[in-house]
Every structure is written in structure tokens, then in C-alpha cells.
Amino acid sequence: MAVNGVQATLTGPVTGAMSCQPDGTFTLCEWPAAVAATAGIYTLQVSAPGYQPITTLVAVVISPVTCGCTMANVEPATLALSPSDGGLD
């Protein structure tokens, strides 16, 4: 489900705060606009109000595309946050 208030930070060859917004049934986080996309292994820290923070390693893979631009993929591409109360009411 989409979560409001998600904060995501990549730390690795370059560091930056991702921009995250709810988008339908999920929350989409985008590469920091002011940071050049750089391939490598990163630590990804994700948090949101009411959820346990998560820290994991991700790989950023750069792929050339026909438009002459650069496409960066973060793998794994999805993460799940757990409620801070363990899902108990």
C-alpha cells in the first residue's frame, strides 16, 4: 500500500536523499535530482512515520538507452516496511 512521509537515503559512491511520493498502491522514490547517477553498491535507509526503519544494501546499475540519456536501476527495486507496532492494534 502507499505510505505517506517516506524518507529514503542512498549512501555509497555518492550520497543523496531520494524524493518519495505515494503513487496509487505503492510509494515511488526517485533518484536525487542533484546527484549524478553512479553505479555501485549502496546502503539504502528507508523510514516513515508509524513504520520500523529498514536499512539494506542495494546495487545501482546504469544502462544506456536510445534517447541518449542514462537510466539507473536500483536492485532490489522494492522494499516492504513493517508497522512499528508489529501490526497489532
C-alpha positions in Angstrom: 0.0 0.0 0.0 1.1 3.6 -0.5 2.8 5.1 2.6 3.0 8.9 3.3 6.1 10.5 4.7 8.6 8.0 3.4 12.2 9.2 3.6 14.9 7.3 1.7 18.6 8.0 1.7 21.3 6.3 -0.5 24.9 6.2 0.8 27.7 4.7 -1.3 29.8 6.0 -4.2 27.6 9.1 -4.0 25.1 10.1 -1.3 21.6 11.7 -1.6 18.1 11.8 -0.3 15.6 10.3 -2.6 12.2 12.1 -3.4 9.4 9.8 -2.3 5.6 10.2 -3.1 2.6 7.9 -2.8 1.6 6.7 -6.3 -1.5 4.6 -6.3 -1.0 1.4 -4.3 2.7 2.0 -3.7 5.2 4.7 -2.8 7.6 5.7 -5.6 11.1 7.0 -4.6 13.2 8.7 -7.3 16.9 9.2 -7.7 18.1 12.5 -6.1 17.9 15.1 -8.9 21.1 17.0 -7.8 23.2 13.8 -7.7 24.8 12.2 -10.7 23.6 8.6 -11.2 26.6 6.5 -10.3 26.8 2.7 -10.4 27.8 0.7 -7.3 26.8 -0.8 -4.1 24.8 1.5 -1.7 23.3 1.4 1.7 19.6 2.3 1.4 17.9 3.6 4.6 14.1 4.0 4.4 11.8 5.3 7.2 8.2 6.5 7.5 6.1 7.6 10.5 4.5 4.6 12.2 6.8 2.1 10.5 10.1 0.4 11.5 13.0 1.9 9.6 14.9 -0.5 7.3 18.5 -0.5 6.1 19.6 -2.7 3.3 22.3 -3.0 0.6 21.2 -2.3 -3.0 23.0 -2.2 -6.3 22.7 0.7 -8.7 23.1 -0.4 -12.3 23.5 2.1 -15.1 22.0 1.3 -18.5 22.4 3.3 -21.7 19.1 3.9 -23.5 18.4 5.0 -27.1 17.4 8.5 -26.1 21.0 9.4 -25.3 20.1 9.7 -21.6 21.1 7.5 -18.7 18.8 5.1 -16.9 19.7 4.0 -13.3 18.0 0.9 -11.8 18.1 0.1 -8.1 18.1 -3.6 -7.4 16.2 -4.9 -5.5 13.6 -2.4 -6.7 11.0 -3.0 -3.9 11.1 -3.0 -0.1 8.3 -3.6 2.4 8.0 -1.6 5.6 6.6 -3.2 8.8 4.3 -1.2 11.2 6.2 -0.1 14.3 3.6 -1.8 16.5 4.1 -5.1 14.8 0.7 -4.9 13.1 -1.1 -5.1 16.5 -3.9 -2.7 17.3 
